[in-house]
Amino acid sequence: MSTASLPGLEEAGLAEEKTPVVILGAGGYAAVVQEILAQRPDVIVLGCTDKALGLSERSLDRHVSLHILGDDDILPQLAEEHPGLHAILALGPDLMDVRARLIRTLDLQGIPPITAVHPRAIIAQTVKLGDGSVVGAGAIVNAGTEIGRHCVLNLDASIDHDARLGTNVYVGQGARVSSYVELGDNVVVEMGASINSRVVVGQGARVTGGAFVNTDVPDHAVVVGVPARVVRYLDI
């Protein structure tokens, strides 16, 4: 399938001067990412990839529609047809394994990630924000913090100073991560959870919604409650 005449490319004018972007995922969060990227004059979104094929379009409502290019196997073709292609993940916390797999795929295929930061997010000048990360409206990241590649800071999430987030970390709506916290790769901090200062959360762990964490969390552990306690371990 050729994408040379995708809707909107001709109307975009000097489209060849813009960075072509494919969104990996085609659900509601993909629409959020698309709208953030739409505010960047240097970017043109080609469309989305989606494993749930069978519909040529997935309409979110009567005003928003995502152009589905194919499944993830189309990435090499897109890279060939659109020199300078970049990609961004738009998959939620229930698909962390898929996110990790797609990150490896992008790295192997040499498709660089692009970052999406909502204009209403606040990021200190000394923050190191990894490529491919998405920062939603109202999110705050304070001085000296390092955010890894392909992370998500959702609506109104806050990361205090000198925290460290690994690769593919998901911080949900309204979650609070205090100073000097360390979050390993593939960690999920669900909506409304709080992590106290200097806590270390091991890779692949999940902090459930509303939990308050004031002690270190082992790798792949699921913690719940106030104070948070380990209730089980995720299969790896």
JOCORDA-V409395 format. One record per residue. N is the residue number from 1. SS is DSSP state (@ for helix, = for strand, . for the rest). PSI is psi in whole degrees, -180 to 180 (NA if undefined). D_CENTER is the distance of its C-alpha to the mean C-alpha in Angstrom with 2 decimals. Layout:
n,ss,psi,d_center
N,SS,PSI,D_CENTER
N,SS,PSI,D_CENTER
This chain:
n,ss,psi,d_center
1,.,122,27.13
2,.,142,27.22
3,.,17,24.64
4,.,-25,26.95
5,.,43,27.83
6,.,146,24.61
7,.,132,25.10
8,.,-19,24.60
9,.,-44,24.96
10,.,-41,28.64
11,.,-17,28.31
12,.,-6,25.82
13,.,-117,28.75
14,.,61,27.99
15,@,-30,24.94
16,@,-19,25.82
17,@,-4,25.09
18,.,156,21.50
19,=,120,18.53
20,=,137,17.80
21,=,137,14.23
22,=,135,13.30
23,=,128,10.37
24,=,105,9.96
25,.,150,10.59
26,.,24,13.08
27,.,-161,13.06
28,@,-36,12.96
29,@,-29,9.26
30,@,-37,9.72
31,@,-36,12.51
32,@,-48,10.67
33,@,-42,8.51
34,@,-42,11.93
35,@,-34,13.81
36,@,-47,12.02
37,@,-29,12.63
38,.,-19,16.08
39,.,-2,17.14
40,.,119,17.05
41,.,-13,20.48
42,.,7,19.67
43,=,144,17.20
44,=,125,18.12
45,=,120,15.86
46,=,-36,17.86
47,=,-161,16.32
48,=,157,14.23
49,=,151,14.88
50,.,128,15.70
51,.,-25,17.60
52,.,68,19.44
53,.,170,21.83
54,.,-22,25.09
55,.,135,24.23
56,.,-23,24.07
57,=,146,22.03
58,=,108,20.03
59,=,128,21.17
60,.,-34,19.40
61,.,-170,22.50
62,.,-11,25.34
63,.,-23,23.58
64,.,127,20.10
65,=,137,19.95
66,=,127,17.45
67,=,116,19.24
68,=,120,18.63
69,=,-26,19.67
70,=,-166,20.10
71,.,-174,18.45
72,@,-18,16.52
73,@,-11,19.99
74,@,-6,20.34
75,@,-46,18.08
76,@,-39,21.19
77,@,-43,23.13
78,@,-41,20.62
79,@,-36,20.57
80,@,-41,24.37
81,@,-25,24.79
82,.,86,22.46
83,.,139,23.06
84,.,13,20.32
85,.,135,17.57
86,=,164,13.97
87,=,158,10.89
88,=,141,7.21
89,=,141,5.32
90,.,58,5.74
91,.,143,6.91
92,.,-175,7.77
93,@,-13,9.35
94,@,-1,12.42
95,@,39,11.17
96,@,-35,10.21
97,@,-37,13.07
98,@,-42,12.05
99,@,-47,8.64
100,@,-40,11.00
101,@,-42,13.52
102,@,-34,11.66
103,@,-44,10.78
104,@,-40,14.53
105,@,-46,15.45
106,@,-42,13.97
107,@,-44,15.70
108,@,-34,18.87
109,@,-2,19.04
110,.,27,18.51
111,.,113,15.86
112,=,150,14.09
113,=,157,10.49
114,.,149,10.26
115,.,144,8.71
116,=,117,8.57
117,=,120,10.43
118,.,141,12.38
119,.,-21,16.08
120,.,7,16.75
121,.,152,14.51
122,=,116,16.80
123,=,122,16.10
124,.,153,19.24
125,.,-27,20.68
126,.,5,20.79
127,.,141,17.14
128,=,111,15.64
129,=,119,12.05
130,.,150,10.66
131,.,144,10.04
132,.,1,6.89
133,.,155,5.15
134,=,126,4.67
135,=,117,7.81
136,.,174,9.56
137,.,135,13.33
138,.,-5,15.52
139,.,148,13.30
140,=,131,15.57
141,=,120,15.37
142,.,174,18.91
143,.,144,20.91
144,.,1,20.72
145,.,146,17.32
146,=,122,15.34
147,=,127,11.56
148,.,-176,10.76
149,.,146,8.87
150,.,36,5.33
151,.,162,4.88
152,=,125,3.96
153,=,106,7.46
154,.,-174,8.62
155,.,126,12.05
156,.,15,14.73
157,.,151,13.22
158,=,137,15.34
159,=,117,15.50
160,.,-177,19.12
161,.,147,20.76
162,.,27,20.74
163,.,161,18.02
164,=,122,16.32
165,=,132,12.88
166,.,-158,12.62
167,.,142,10.21
168,.,49,7.33
169,.,136,8.09
170,=,119,7.10
171,=,115,9.41
172,.,179,10.68
173,.,129,12.84
174,.,9,15.69
175,.,152,15.21
176,=,122,17.28
177,=,118,17.04
178,.,-177,20.37
179,.,146,21.73
180,.,14,21.93
181,.,146,19.68
182,=,123,18.20
183,=,122,15.26
184,.,177,15.38
185,.,144,13.03
186,.,25,11.23
187,.,145,12.30
188,=,128,11.53
189,=,108,13.06
190,.,174,13.80
191,.,129,14.91
192,.,2,17.81
193,.,157,18.13
194,=,139,19.68
195,=,122,20.05
196,.,165,23.23
197,.,139,23.94
198,.,10,24.11
199,.,143,22.80
200,=,123,21.26
201,=,120,18.89
202,.,162,19.21
203,.,143,16.77
204,.,6,15.56
205,.,162,16.96
206,=,124,16.10
207,=,114,17.29
208,.,164,18.22
209,.,132,18.31
210,.,-3,20.94
211,.,153,21.82
212,=,117,23.27
213,=,120,22.95
214,.,9,25.71
215,.,160,26.29
216,.,149,24.39
217,=,127,22.49
218,.,162,23.27
219,.,136,20.98
220,.,14,19.75
221,=,151,21.49
222,=,124,20.77
223,=,144,22.14
224,=,158,23.39
225,.,179,25.72
226,=,108,27.26
227,.,159,27.76
228,.,143,25.19
229,=,153,26.81
230,=,128,25.83
231,=,-22,26.55
232,=,175,25.48
233,=,142,23.63
234,.,144,21.07
235,.,143,22.39
236,.,NA,21.20
